[in-house]
Amino acid sequence: MGKAVLCPVCQGLGKYYTPSSSDGSSTSGPYHICHGCNGRGWVEVSTELYPPKAGKLIDIVEEERWKR
């Protein structure tokens, strides 16, 4: 299971600004869609301590298929 949290890259804005000055003090430059959340402003994180490995999940699916 997962939960939604604010994107750590854009802090929930869905976009980030490229500084227009060399010292980074001005953020009036062009903005870009956030690569962390694809513009949503949030990301989904797992609430499980150890999520299942893909191989184990495939084994479970194959096992269920043979039971039918």
N, C-alpha and C positions, 0 to 999 in steps of 0.2 A: 504494500500500500504506500502511497506517496502523499505529500502535502505540497501546496503551493506557497512559495516564499518570494519576496522581492528579489529581483535579479541583482546579483552582486556586482555586475559589470556596469549597469546603467542606473542602479538604485531605484528601479521602478519606472523610469521615464520611457523606456522603449527605444531610446536613441541616445547617442552621445555626441558631443561637440568636439571638433578639432580646433585646438587653440589657434587663434590668428596671430598671436605674437610669440616670439621665440622663448619668452620666459614663462608662457602658459597662464598669464594673469587674465587674459581676455578670452571669453568663450563665445564670441560673436561670430566665429567662423562657421563653415558649413557643418551640418549635422549628418550623421550616418545612422542607419538602422543598427540597433545593437546586435552583435554577433552572439551574445550569450543567451538571449531570449527571443531572437528574431522579431523584435518590436512589440512583444506582448507586455513586457514589464515585469513578468514573473517567470519563475522556473519551477519545475516539479522535482522534489527531492524525495528519496526513499526514506520511509520511517522504520524499515527493517534494519536490524543490526547487521545481518549478513544476508544480502539478497541472494536468491538461488542462482547457481551458475547456469549458464545457457545449456550446457551439456546435460545437467541433471533435469532441467525442464523438458528437454527433448526426450529423455528417457521416460519421463512421466507421461508425456503425450503418446509416445509409442506404446507404452504399457496399456493405456486406456483404449487405444485403437484396437489392440488385440483382444480386449475383453468383449468387444461388441460382437 
